[in-house]
Amino acid sequence: MHIHLDPVGGVAGDMFVAAVLDAFPDLKADMLAAVRAAGLPSGIVCRVVEHRDDVLTGLRFLVEEPAFREREAGSRYLGPQEHRHIPFREIRARLQAADLGAGAKQRAVAIFSALAEVEGKVHGMPAEDVSFHELGGWDSIADMVGAAFLIDALNATWSVSALPRGNGRVHTEHGWLPVPTPATALLLEGFALFDDGLAGERITPTGAAILRHLGATQSDDRRPRRLLRTGSGFGTKTFPGLSNVLRVLAFEDVSSPLLLTDRVAQLEFEIDDQTPEDLAIALDRLRAHPSVLDVLQLPAFGKKGRMTAHIQLLAEHDNLESVFEACFAETTTLGLRWQTIERRVLARAHNTVEVDGRKVRVKTAQRPGAVTAKAESDDLLSVRGGRVEREGIRRAAENAGSNGGEA
């Protein structure tokens, strides 16, 4: 399943929880139980309520403290009249001791850790020494634990549209800070933001930490998907002419499970001043680069009728800078062209089989209606002194395709 976040009004922890629960109401009871297990005092109430503005309907996630409550006798928890700064190490210890599932617990600690790291960087102190102020309230703890539980339960991939930047200033325990706040800005590095002209804080630190933990992408993914569910989560603020809502759209893939879609980079350049021997060595080195998927060399005619080598590379999109550097280091090219492309590939596996006491690598592919296997030609040379036992190889390859492991 793939879930896309549409931050119409922005992203905050309570908005994320409410939007996901609006789309997946069956998770509500277990999520509330997980939040309670994180150690919330009995006097604090968590509720999921229906909400509507003048345009849309959806849910809100509320964490409420009674206006007046005496501190429970002998309790280690503080009442609302005794708010204090909560050290990160205390929050982490509390979460690690909570009766939560392993996955939800790990995610909750990771989200808070991300916040502690950026807060420490902003204020010039180790993450361990950071004390949370606004973020240390029970409502924010509930938001992050609830988000962690939902993320772990759904086990989805995530994407998000361009994020509204907001503008102006917001009042915090540290005084007035620009929007987005310094900690939020650090968490949002790498995300695309835009200014829609509305003032105010649009992405909260909690919301930014959740986005960072999700690894939410913003790439232009055009693969067809079937829309399964939608949900809307409202925040506390109101904006003129715009619903302060985070929308969730949950999809499933409609393509064959045998066909995988991904995005790669295609690089191209021409070489007309490097000897064939040296170029062959250079291309072998490029093929060995961990982020290079394939290298192709084609003959072409360049300027002044010169014979030219046209080079094409396929590379992983997320590590392009090192591939660029390798191209310039290994070849004589002065420039290259690149673009992002989509591709469809078959599900495949690399196995090892034994033939005549020797190891042979075999690549298997899951094709519609069949599994095909092909042995590495270099490995075949070692079998029977270079004599290929085709029937034995065929049977071994079929074995590898059927059991998916090492023979």
C-alpha positions as CSV (number, residue, x, y, z in Angstrom):
1,M,0.0,0.0,0.0
2,H,1.1,3.6,-0.7
3,I,-0.2,6.6,1.2
4,H,0.0,10.1,-0.1
5,L,-0.2,13.1,2.2
6,D,-1.8,16.3,0.9
7,P,-0.9,19.1,3.3
8,V,-3.7,21.5,2.4
9,G,-3.4,23.5,5.6
10,G,-0.1,22.0,6.8
11,V,1.2,19.1,8.9
12,A,1.1,18.6,12.6
13,G,1.1,15.5,14.8
14,D,-2.5,15.7,15.7
15,M,-3.5,16.3,12.1
16,F,-1.5,13.2,11.0
17,V,-3.2,11.0,13.5
18,A,-6.7,12.3,12.8
19,A,-6.3,12.0,9.0
20,V,-5.0,8.4,9.2
21,L,-7.8,7.4,11.5
22,D,-10.4,9.0,9.3
23,A,-9.1,6.7,6.5
24,F,-8.5,3.7,8.7
25,P,-11.1,3.9,11.5
26,D,-10.6,0.2,12.4
27,L,-7.2,1.2,14.0
28,K,-8.8,3.7,16.4
29,A,-9.2,1.5,19.5
30,D,-5.7,-0.1,19.3
31,M,-4.1,3.3,18.7
32,L,-5.8,4.8,21.7
33,A,-4.7,1.9,23.8
34,A,-1.1,2.3,22.6
35,V,-1.2,6.0,23.5
36,R,-2.5,5.1,27.0
37,A,0.2,2.5,27.4
38,A,2.9,5.2,26.9
39,G,2.2,6.3,30.4
40,L,-0.3,9.1,30.1
41,P,-1.7,10.1,33.5
42,S,-5.3,8.8,34.2
43,G,-6.5,12.4,34.3
44,I,-5.6,13.1,30.7
45,V,-8.2,12.2,28.1
46,C,-7.6,11.3,24.4
47,R,-10.5,11.6,22.1
48,V,-11.1,11.3,18.3
49,V,-14.0,13.5,17.3
50,E,-15.8,14.4,14.1
51,H,-15.1,17.9,12.9
52,R,-16.2,20.2,10.1
53,D,-15.5,23.6,8.9
54,D,-17.4,25.6,6.3
55,V,-16.1,23.4,3.5
56,L,-14.9,19.9,4.6
57,T,-15.6,17.2,7.2
58,G,-13.1,15.0,8.9
59,L,-11.7,14.2,12.4
60,R,-9.7,15.8,15.1
61,F,-7.5,14.1,17.6
62,L,-7.8,15.8,21.0
63,V,-5.6,15.3,24.1
64,E,-7.3,17.1,27.0
65,E,-6.3,17.9,30.6
66,P,-9.0,18.9,33.1
67,A,-8.7,22.5,34.1
68,F,-8.1,21.7,37.7
69,R,-6.7,18.4,39.0
70,E,-4.8,17.7,42.2
71,R,-1.6,15.8,41.9
72,E,-2.3,12.2,42.5
73,A,-0.9,11.1,45.9
74,G,2.5,9.6,45.4
75,S,2.2,9.9,41.6
76,R,5.3,10.6,39.6
77,Y,3.2,12.4,37.0
78,L,2.7,16.2,37.0
79,G,-0.7,17.8,36.8
80,P,-1.5,20.6,34.2
81,Q,-0.8,23.3,36.8
82,E,2.8,21.9,37.2
83,H,4.1,21.8,33.7
84,R,7.8,21.6,33.5
85,H,10.6,21.0,31.0
86,I,11.0,17.3,30.3
87,P,14.5,16.1,29.4
88,F,14.8,13.9,26.3
89,R,16.5,11.1,28.3
90,E,13.4,10.9,30.5
91,I,11.0,10.8,27.6
92,R,13.1,8.1,25.9
93,A,13.3,6.0,29.1
94,R,9.5,6.3,29.6
95,L,8.9,5.2,26.0
96,Q,11.3,2.3,26.2
97,A,9.6,1.1,29.4
98,A,6.1,1.5,27.9
99,D,3.9,-1.6,27.2
100,L,4.1,-0.9,23.4
101,G,4.7,-3.2,20.5
102,A,8.4,-3.3,19.5
103,G,7.8,-1.6,16.1
104,A,5.7,1.2,17.6
105,K,8.1,1.7,20.4
106,Q,11.1,1.9,18.1
107,R,9.3,4.4,15.8
108,A,8.2,6.6,18.7
109,V,11.8,6.8,20.1
110,A,13.1,7.5,16.6
111,I,10.7,10.4,16.1
112,F,11.6,12.0,19.4
113,S,15.3,11.4,18.8
114,A,15.1,13.3,15.5
115,L,13.5,16.2,17.4
116,A,16.1,16.1,20.2
117,E,19.0,16.1,17.6
118,V,17.7,19.2,15.8
119,E,16.8,21.0,19.0
120,G,20.3,20.3,20.3
121,K,21.8,21.6,17.1
122,V,19.8,24.8,17.3
123,H,20.6,25.5,20.9
124,G,24.1,24.3,20.9
125,M,23.9,21.3,23.2
126,P,24.0,17.5,23.1
127,A,20.7,15.8,22.2
128,E,20.8,14.0,25.6
129,D,20.6,17.4,27.4
130,V,17.7,18.8,25.4
131,S,14.6,19.6,27.5
132,F,11.3,19.8,25.6
133,H,9.0,22.6,26.2
134,E,5.9,22.8,24.0
135,L,6.9,19.4,22.6
136,G,7.2,17.9,26.0
137,G,3.5,18.3,26.8
138,W,1.4,15.2,27.0
139,D,-0.5,16.1,23.9
140,S,2.7,16.0,21.8
141,I,3.8,12.7,23.4
142,A,0.4,11.3,22.5
143,D,0.6,12.6,19.0
144,M,4.0,11.0,18.4
145,V,3.1,7.7,20.0
146,G,-0.2,7.6,18.1
147,A,1.6,8.4,14.8
148,A,4.3,5.7,15.5
149,F,1.6,3.1,16.2
150,L,-0.3,3.9,12.9
151,I,2.9,4.0,10.8
152,D,3.9,0.6,12.1
153,A,0.5,-0.9,11.7
154,L,0.1,0.2,8.1
155,N,3.5,-0.7,6.8
156,A,3.1,1.5,3.8
157,T,5.3,3.6,1.6
158,W,4.7,7.3,1.9
159,S,4.8,10.5,-0.3
160,V,3.9,14.1,0.4
161,S,3.0,17.1,-1.8
162,A,5.0,20.3,-1.7
163,L,4.7,21.7,1.8
164,P,3.3,25.2,2.7
165,R,6.1,27.1,4.2
166,G,4.1,29.6,6.2
167,N,5.6,32.9,7.3
168,G,5.8,35.4,10.1
169,R,6.8,34.6,13.7
170,V,5.6,32.2,16.4
171,H,5.9,32.7,20.2
172,T,7.8,29.9,22.0
173,E,9.5,29.3,25.3
174,H,12.6,30.7,23.6
175,G,10.8,33.9,22.6
176,W,9.6,34.9,19.1
177,L,11.0,32.6,16.4
178,P,10.7,32.9,12.6
179,V,8.4,30.4,10.7
180,P,9.3,27.7,10.0
181,T,11.1,27.5,13.4
182,P,14.8,26.7,13.2
183,A,14.3,23.1,14.4
184,T,11.5,22.5,11.9
185,A,13.6,24.0,9.1
186,L,16.4,21.5,9.9
187,L,13.9,18.6,9.8
188,L,12.5,19.8,6.4
189,E,15.9,20.1,4.6
190,G,15.5,18.4,1.3
191,F,11.7,18.8,1.1
192,A,10.1,21.1,-1.5
193,L,8.2,24.1,0.1
194,F,6.1,26.8,-1.4
195,D,4.6,30.1,-0.1
196,D,0.8,30.3,-0.5
197,G,0.7,33.8,1.1
198,L,-0.9,32.7,4.4
199,A,0.8,33.7,7.6
200,G,1.4,31.4,10.5
201,E,3.1,28.2,11.4
202,R,2.1,25.6,8.8
203,I,4.5,22.7,9.7
204,T,5.0,22.0,13.4
205,P,8.2,20.5,14.7
206,T,6.2,17.3,15.5
207,G,4.8,17.2,12.0
208,A,8.2,17.7,10.5
209,A,9.7,14.9,12.6
210,I,7.0,12.5,11.5
211,L,7.6,13.4,7.8
212,R,11.4,12.9,8.3
213,H,10.7,9.5,9.9
214,L,8.4,8.4,7.2
215,G,11.0,9.1,4.5
216,A,8.2,10.6,2.6
217,T,9.1,11.2,-1.1
218,Q,8.1,14.1,-3.3
219,S,9.1,12.6,-6.6
220,D,6.8,12.8,-9.6
221,D,5.5,9.2,-9.5
222,R,3.2,8.5,-12.4
223,R,2.6,4.8,-12.0
224,P,-1.1,3.9,-12.0
225,R,-2.6,3.2,-8.6
226,R,-6.1,2.4,-7.4
227,L,-7.5,4.8,-4.7
228,L,-8.7,2.8,-1.7
229,R,-9.5,5.3,1.0
230,T,-9.3,8.9,1.9
231,G,-9.2,10.7,5.2
232,S,-9.0,14.3,6.6
233,G,-7.4,15.5,9.8
234,F,-8.0,19.0,11.1
235,G,-5.6,21.1,13.1
236,T,-6.3,23.7,15.8
237,K,-5.7,26.9,13.7
238,T,-8.0,28.5,11.2
239,F,-6.9,30.2,8.0
240,P,-9.0,32.6,5.9
241,G,-10.4,30.9,2.9
242,L,-8.5,27.6,3.4
243,S,-9.3,24.5,5.5
244,N,-6.6,23.7,8.0
245,V,-6.6,20.0,7.0
246,L,-4.2,17.3,6.2
247,R,-5.6,14.9,3.7
248,V,-4.6,11.2,3.3
249,L,-5.0,9.2,0.1
250,A,-4.3,5.5,0.4
251,F,-3.6,3.6,-2.9
252,E,-2.8,0.1,-4.0
253,D,-0.8,-0.8,-7.1
254,V,-2.7,-2.0,-10.1
255,S,0.3,-3.4,-12.0
256,S,1.3,-7.0,-12.0
257,P,3.2,-8.0,-8.8
258,L,5.9,-9.5,-11.1
259,L,6.5,-6.1,-12.6
260,L,8.4,-3.6,-10.4
261,T,8.5,0.1,-11.2
262,D,11.4,2.3,-10.1
263,R,13.1,5.5,-11.1
264,V,16.7,5.7,-12.3
265,A,19.0,8.2,-13.8
266,Q,20.2,7.9,-17.4
267,L,23.6,9.6,-18.1
268,E,25.0,10.2,-21.6
269,F,28.2,11.6,-23.0
270,E,30.6,11.2,-25.9
271,I,34.3,10.4,-26.0
272,D,36.5,11.0,-29.0
273,D,39.9,11.6,-27.5
274,Q,40.5,8.6,-25.2
275,T,42.3,5.4,-26.5
276,P,40.1,2.3,-26.8
277,E,42.2,0.4,-24.3
278,D,42.0,3.2,-21.7
279,L,38.3,3.7,-22.3
280,A,37.6,0.0,-21.9
281,I,39.3,0.1,-18.5
282,A,37.4,3.2,-17.5
283,L,34.0,1.7,-18.4
284,D,34.8,-1.4,-16.4
285,R,35.6,0.8,-13.4
286,L,32.3,2.6,-13.9
287,R,30.4,-0.7,-14.1
288,A,32.0,-1.6,-10.8
289,H,30.6,1.5,-9.1
290,P,28.1,0.5,-6.5
291,S,25.4,3.0,-7.8
292,V,25.9,2.2,-11.5
293,L,23.3,-0.3,-12.8
294,D,24.5,-0.6,-16.4
295,V,27.0,0.9,-18.9
296,L,26.5,0.8,-22.7
297,Q,29.0,1.9,-25.4
298,L,27.8,2.7,-28.9
299,P,29.7,3.8,-32.0
300,A,28.8,7.2,-33.4
301,F,30.2,9.9,-35.7
302,G,31.0,13.2,-33.9
303,K,32.3,16.5,-35.1
304,K,34.7,16.6,-38.1
305,G,33.6,13.1,-39.0
306,R,35.5,11.6,-36.1
307,M,34.6,8.2,-34.8
308,T,33.1,8.7,-31.3
309,A,32.1,6.5,-28.4
310,H,28.6,7.3,-27.2
311,I,28.3,6.2,-23.5
312,Q,25.1,5.6,-21.7
313,L,24.8,4.8,-18.0
314,L,21.9,3.8,-15.8
315,A,22.4,4.7,-12.2
316,E,20.6,4.8,-8.9
317,H,18.8,8.1,-8.6
318,D,19.7,8.7,-4.9
319,N,23.5,8.7,-5.3
320,L,24.1,10.7,-8.5
321,E,26.9,13.0,-7.3
322,S,29.3,10.1,-6.8
323,V,28.5,8.7,-10.2
324,F,29.1,12.2,-11.8
325,E,32.5,12.3,-10.1
326,A,33.4,8.8,-11.3
327,C,32.5,9.7,-14.9
328,F,34.7,12.8,-14.9
329,A,37.5,10.9,-13.1
330,E,37.6,7.8,-15.3
331,T,36.9,9.4,-18.7
332,T,38.0,12.4,-20.7
333,T,34.5,13.9,-21.0
334,L,34.1,17.5,-20.2
335,G,30.4,17.3,-19.6
336,L,27.5,15.0,-19.5
337,R,23.7,15.0,-19.8
338,W,21.3,13.2,-17.4
339,Q,17.6,12.7,-16.8
340,T,15.3,10.8,-14.5
341,I,13.4,8.0,-16.2
342,E,11.0,5.3,-15.0
343,R,11.5,1.7,-15.8
344,R,9.6,-1.6,-15.4
345,V,11.7,-4.6,-14.3
346,L,10.9,-8.2,-13.6
347,A,11.3,-9.5,-10.0
348,R,14.6,-11.3,-10.0
349,A,17.0,-13.1,-7.7
350,H,20.7,-14.1,-7.8
351,N,21.4,-17.6,-6.6
352,T,24.3,-20.0,-6.6
353,V,24.2,-23.6,-7.8
354,E,26.8,-26.4,-7.8
355,V,27.8,-28.2,-11.0
356,D,30.6,-30.8,-11.1
357,G,31.7,-29.5,-7.7
358,R,32.0,-25.9,-8.8
359,K,29.9,-22.9,-7.9
360,V,27.9,-21.3,-10.7
361,R,26.0,-18.0,-10.3
362,V,22.5,-18.0,-11.7
363,K,20.1,-15.2,-12.3
364,T,16.4,-16.1,-12.1
365,A,13.5,-13.9,-13.2
366,Q,9.8,-14.2,-12.4
367,R,8.0,-13.8,-15.7
368,P,4.2,-14.0,-16.3
369,G,3.5,-17.7,-16.3
370,A,7.1,-18.9,-16.0
371,V,10.4,-18.6,-14.1
372,T,13.5,-18.3,-16.3
373,A,17.1,-18.8,-15.2
374,K,20.4,-18.0,-16.8
375,A,23.9,-18.9,-15.6
376,E,26.8,-16.4,-15.6
377,S,28.9,-17.2,-18.6
378,D,32.2,-16.5,-16.8
379,D,31.4,-19.1,-14.2
380,L,30.6,-21.7,-16.9
381,L,34.2,-21.5,-18.2
382,S,35.3,-23.2,-15.0
383,V,33.0,-26.2,-15.4
384,R,34.7,-29.3,-16.9
385,G,37.6,-27.2,-18.2
386,G,35.4,-24.9,-20.2
387,R,33.1,-27.5,-21.6
388,V,29.5,-26.5,-20.9
389,E,27.3,-29.3,-19.6
390,R,24.1,-27.7,-20.9
391,E,21.7,-30.2,-19.5
392,G,23.3,-30.2,-16.1
393,I,23.3,-26.4,-16.0
394,R,19.7,-26.3,-17.1
395,R,18.6,-28.6,-14.4
396,A,20.6,-26.7,-11.7
397,A,19.3,-23.4,-12.9
398,E,15.7,-24.7,-12.8
399,N,16.4,-25.9,-9.2
400,A,17.6,-22.4,-8.3
401,G,14.5,-20.9,-9.8
402,S,12.2,-23.2,-7.9
403,N,13.8,-23.0,-4.4
404,G,15.1,-19.5,-4.6
405,G,18.2,-20.3,-2.6
406,E,21.7,-21.8,-2.8
407,A,21.8,-25.3,-4.1
